[in-house]
Amino acid sequence: MKLQKAERNQVKLRLGLSGASGFGKSYSALLLAYGITNDWTKIAIIDTENNSASLYSHLGDFNVLSLNEPYAPERYIQAIEVCEKEEIEVVIIDSITHEWSGKGGCLELHEQLGGRFQDWAKITPRHQAFIDKILNSNCHVITTVRRKTDYSLDKDGNGKTKVMKLGTKEITRDGFEYELTVNFELINDNHLVTASKDRTGLFSGKPEFVINSSTGTKLIEWCNLGISVEIAMSEINACENIEGLKHVYSKYPSLQKQIHSAIMNRKNQIENIASHLVDEKEIVKPLIEENHGIST
């Protein structure tokens, strides 16, 4: 356990878009993705919304992976892995609501087990694996989620019970918003958004606005201000001895979890090279001595 200097490293964006049906979640997500990559072919949308992504095919040659029921967490994970293998840069999951409340999603799986509180012990790890896949993917990830009006039963000053409208609530498990870099909430069918969560500081406290590709450009520019994992990896690959690896590891404390496996792989390579050199020396030395007439 030790203190270390705080460093900002480059990260993959985890963006959220939430709103009611018809507010423009899919369209806004595609514009965000294009601003991040500037290349439609490097964008993939995992479409759970009855092939609605095809409505925007005029925008560019983005990729579509249609995901139909059952919407189990493992099927979402598999879909993300397909995108990763194809070296997609931005994955749009449209939407994650189905993983929670759709046919074969977590709520239905819980009911099939009996709907008891203790049954969540079997469902929660499956849902968490899905969240972890989003957070640990080597792609930028944009998620969309539906919102619904939330109500409560309260008593007024006369003691009468009234239904009170609390606003809207995302249809997914509580707490997902806190995992995101930025969470945009679409507030009407004119596609206006506000940032309900913003780690970048680019949008918090700002007036409502309409998302376009420049929004994605701002986000990727913010993202690229930090220390690059790729730079650290190149330094690791250039190391020719163990001391060099120790230097790189201590140089990037905020990246140590990400570069640990690469450090160990390069360490093994250096040790193997050294071992082969020793073996070659033991073979060549007697031959040299013999040729100089000094062999014993």
Phi and psi in degrees as a GROMACS rama.xvg file:
@    title "Ramachandran Plot"
@    xaxis  label "Phi"
@    yaxis  label "Psi"
@TYPE xy
-153.586  156.177  LYS-2
-79.7301  148.031  LEU-3
-144.82  157.684  GLN-4
-67.7416  133.176  LYS-5
-68.9471  131.863  ALA-6
-132.736  144.783  GLU-7
-98.3667  118.031  ARG-8
-108.803  158.017  ASN-9
-66.0411  140.482  GLN-10
-130.544  162.078  VAL-11
-85.1961  135.915  LYS-12
-71.2402  139.965  LEU-13
-124.081  100.489  ARG-14
-113.204  144.757  LEU-15
-123.279  144.201  GLY-16
-130.891  121.289  LEU-17
-127.01  149.22  SER-18
171.645  167.683  GLY-19
-71.5959  165.317  ALA-20
-59.6226  135  SER-21
88.6393  1.90151  GLY-22
-87.5222  -6.97722  PHE-23
100.059  31.7601  GLY-24
-65.429  -48.9963  LYS-25
-64.5224  -46.3522  SER-26
-62.6594  -45.9794  TYR-27
-63.406  -38.9765  SER-28
-63.1056  -40.3153  ALA-29
-66.0834  -40.1067  LEU-30
-65.8558  -40.8067  LEU-31
-58.8714  -46.9364  LEU-32
-61.2784  -41.3586  ALA-33
-66.7642  -37.4257  TYR-34
-63.3564  -30.8311  GLY-35
-74.6056  -40.6876  ILE-36
-104.907  -29.9518  THR-37
58.9614  26.4174  ASN-38
-152.577  106.367  ASP-39
-60.7158  -32.0714  TRP-40
-70.1384  -13.6916  THR-41
-97.0623  13.1095  LYS-42
-113.548  135.283  ILE-43
-130.409  138.378  ALA-44
-116.141  121.652  ILE-45
-85.3389  106.513  ILE-46
-100.496  111.512  ASP-47
-105.853  5.22903  THR-48
-103.633  48.224  GLU-49
56.0318  46.478  ASN-50
60.5855  30.3138  ASN-51
-68.1308  -20.4937  SER-52
-60.8085  -28.5737  ALA-53
-64.0617  -18.9707  SER-54
-65.3419  -18.7121  LEU-55
-113.375  19.9887  TYR-56
-63.332  -19.432  SER-57
-68.8849  -16.9265  HIS-58
-68.7589  -37.0922  LEU-59
168.559  -179.411  GLY-60
-89.3186  58.5767  ASP-61
-80.4358  164.231  PHE-62
-97.6644  147.781  ASN-63
-127.329  132.962  VAL-64
-120.555  108.996  LEU-65
-79.1054  125.723  SER-66
-118.111  113.279  LEU-67
-105.359  173.019  ASN-68
-61.6097  152.624  GLU-69
-78.3508  146.513  PRO-70
-96.7105  48.6255  TYR-71
-67.9233  150.475  ALA-72
-54.0363  -37.7056  PRO-73
-64.6193  -29.902  GLU-74
-73.4421  -34.9095  ARG-75
-63.5941  -44.4057  TYR-76
-59.0766  -44.5834  ILE-77
-61.3713  -40.6783  GLN-78
-64.4916  -41.5739  ALA-79
-62.8805  -40.9337  ILE-80
-65.3982  -33.9767  GLU-81
-60.6428  -44.2361  VAL-82
-64.0939  -40.6023  CYS-83
-63.2675  -41.4832  GLU-84
-64.7916  -28.2308  LYS-85
-87.4517  7.608  GLU-86
58.2709  40.7486  GLU-87
-71.0791  142.272  ILE-88
-91.4729  -37.7019  GLU-89
-127.332  124.205  VAL-90
-107.558  125.619  VAL-91
-104.448  123.653  ILE-92
-104.162  107.981  ILE-93
-124.776  89.4555  ASP-94
-129.769  171.267  SER-95
-84.0993  -8.35391  ILE-96
-57.547  -38.4767  THR-97
-64.1999  -33.0007  HIS-98
-62.4005  -28.0353  GLU-99
-93.0384  -50.1563  TRP-100
-121.586  6.55131  SER-101
-84.333  -179.155  GLY-102
-63.4837  119.303  LYS-103
81.1804  6.67941  GLY-104
-80.9429  -174.386  GLY-105
-60.9517  -42.3686  CYS-106
-64.0133  -41.8395  LEU-107
-69.2924  -39.3206  GLU-108
-60.6693  -38.5063  LEU-109
-64.6539  -42.3747  HIS-110
-64.2068  -37.3744  GLU-111
-65.3484  -26.0879  GLN-112
-82.985  -8.19803  LEU-113
125.305  -12.4826  GLY-114
72.4667  15.5482  GLY-115
-85.5858  158.44  ARG-116
-58.3424  -41.7844  PHE-117
-67.3274  -17.1604  GLN-118
-70.4918  -17.4697  ASP-119
-65.4358  -20.5071  TRP-120
-61.1557  -24.7609  ALA-121
-93.419  -26.6886  LYS-122
-89.1712  -40.0446  ILE-123
-56.8533  -43.6187  THR-124
-62.1876  -33.2682  PRO-125
-69.1819  -41.8896  ARG-126
-66.4564  -40.7196  HIS-127
-65.2095  -33.8681  GLN-128
-62.7024  -36.648  ALA-129
-65.6422  -46.2868  PHE-130
-61.6764  -43.8516  ILE-131
-61.9551  -36.1321  ASP-132
-63.9598  -40.5438  LYS-133
-62.8994  -46.0503  ILE-134
-70.5352  -30.5272  LEU-135
-102.908  2.59705  ASN-136
-63.7566  148.255  SER-137
-84.4134  6.68757  ASN-138
-103.448  157.258  CYS-139
-70.0623  140.13  HIS-140
-126.135  130.319  VAL-141
-116.592  126.074  ILE-142
-112.491  143.965  THR-143
-113.873  150.711  THR-144
-147.298  140.079  VAL-145
-76.0533  153.7  ARG-146
-119.001  149.481  ARG-147
-131.507  157.309  LYS-148
-71.3469  132.212  THR-149
-106.922  137.142  ASP-150
-126.223  161.449  TYR-151
-142.146  158.299  SER-152
-100.601  116.546  LEU-153
-128.06  160.118  ASP-154
-101.606  137.743  LYS-155
-85.5186  -171.233  ASP-156
-64.5274  -21.3241  GLY-157
-93.1518  3.45785  ASN-158
84.7027  4.95645  GLY-159
-85.5798  141.069  LYS-160
-81.0741  130.769  THR-161
-130.167  149.999  LYS-162
-84.673  121.849  VAL-163
-110.435  131.431  MET-164
-83.8103  122.662  LYS-165
-96.7309  -8.51795  LEU-166
115.43  -150.469  GLY-167
-115.506  157.776  THR-168
-137.101  140.048  LYS-169
-68.4267  139.805  GLU-170
-92.7035  77.8395  ILE-171
-162.751  177.316  THR-172
-67.5019  139.288  ARG-173
-56.1224  141.432  ASP-174
103.11  -12.546  GLY-175
-62.3131  -37.238  PHE-176
-54.8496  -33.7332  GLU-177
-71.5562  -13.2651  TYR-178
-85.1676  -9.24141  GLU-179
-91.0827  154.826  LEU-180
-69.3356  -50.7084  THR-181
-141.174  138.9  VAL-182
-120.657  116.434  ASN-183
-97.4969  133.074  PHE-184
-110.161  116.678  GLU-185
-77.0638  124.931  LEU-186
-103.494  -13.0177  ILE-187
-159.638  176.788  ASN-188
-79.5818  6.08361  ASP-189
-91.3195  8.11026  ASN-190
70.1734  16.9422  HIS-191
-70.21  139.848  LEU-192
-128.974  156.169  VAL-193
-127.886  158.765  THR-194
-96.9022  108.752  ALA-195
-82.7582  -15.3691  SER-196
-148.389  132.415  LYS-197
-152.628  103.837  ASP-198
-82.5076  -14.3552  ARG-199
-84.4591  -26.1148  THR-200
77.8731  5.30481  GLY-201
-78.2517  -26.1132  LEU-202
-124.612  -16.8616  PHE-203
-65.8499  136.587  SER-204
75.9488  4.64243  GLY-205
-94.3152  156.768  LYS-206
-64.4674  163.123  PRO-207
-58.8215  148.231  GLU-208
-149.665  170.91  PHE-209
-103.45  127.412  VAL-210
-67.8567  136.504  ILE-211
-141.216  -173.973  ASN-212
-64.3408  -28.4044  SER-213
-66.235  -25.0384  SER-214
-62.7714  -43.8474  THR-215
-64.9907  -37.1552  GLY-216
-62.8256  -42.8228  THR-217
-60.1109  -40.7569  LYS-218
-67.4542  -42.668  LEU-219
-71.2331  -31.8325  ILE-220
-65.1644  -41.4657  GLU-221
-61.6724  -43.7511  TRP-222
-60.585  -39.8202  CYS-223
-79.7163  -0.758534  ASN-224
-73.5511  -20.9466  LEU-225
-83.3634  -177.381  GLY-226
-71.0345  132.641  ILE-227
-86.8091  131.3  SER-228
-62.6941  -37.2406  VAL-229
-61.3667  -39.2281  GLU-230
-63.7754  -44.2224  ILE-231
-60.945  -40.824  ALA-232
-63.3811  -40.4644  MET-233
-65.5471  -36.0772  SER-234
-68.0199  -36.8736  GLU-235
-62.9814  -46.0453  ILE-236
-65.7065  -24.588  ASN-237
-84.7167  -11.6978  ALA-238
-66.8914  138.549  CYS-239
-113.847  -1.31917  GLU-240
-151.126  168.489  ASN-241
-67.0651  -35.7769  ILE-242
-61.6973  -37.5307  GLU-243
-63.3671  -39.2718  GLY-244
-65.7056  -40.7927  LEU-245
-60.6859  -39.4363  LYS-246
-63.8615  -45.3766  HIS-247
-64.498  -41.5967  VAL-248
-61.7206  -42.5797  TYR-249
-76.1256  -21.7898  SER-250
-70.9108  -30.1774  LYS-251
-121.81  71.4734  TYR-252
-61.6201  -33.2166  PRO-253
-75.6076  -11.842  SER-254
-109.011  5.27045  LEU-255
-60.0373  -35.9938  GLN-256
-65.5741  -38.0071  LYS-257
-75.1446  -30.2947  GLN-258
-102.28  0.0150413  ILE-259
-58.7894  -47.8033  HIS-260
-64.2579  -37.3936  SER-261
-66.672  -38.4577  ALA-262
-59.6163  -46.3393  ILE-263
-67.0848  -38.726  MET-264
-63.5619  -43.7983  ASN-265
-67.4889  -35.6936  ARG-266
-59.6899  -44.448  LYS-267
-64.257  -39.0074  ASN-268
-63.075  -44.3537  GLN-269
-62.9189  -42.5231  ILE-270
-66.3433  -37.1913  GLU-271
-66.7038  -41.4571  ASN-272
-62.1133  -44.3256  ILE-273
-62.3059  -39.3575  ALA-274
-64.7435  -41.4942  SER-275
-65.9961  -36.9707  HIS-276
-64.4369  -39.5499  LEU-277
-63.6716  -43.9682  VAL-278
-61.706  -42.9656  ASP-279
-64.3188  -38.5652  GLU-280
-63.3637  -40.512  LYS-281
-66.7661  -29.813  GLU-282
-79.3863  -42.4556  ILE-283
-76.8088  -35.1526  VAL-284
-54.7902  -48.4141  LYS-285
-61.7502  -35.579  PRO-286
-66.1091  -40.1778  LEU-287
-64.9864  -43.818  ILE-288
-63.872  -39.5158  GLU-289
-65.159  -41.7769  GLU-290
-67.1744  -23.1309  ASN-291
-97.6802  8.29647  HIS-292
72.1549  24.4309  GLY-293
-118.334  14.1842  ILE-294
-70.3481  139.483  SER-295
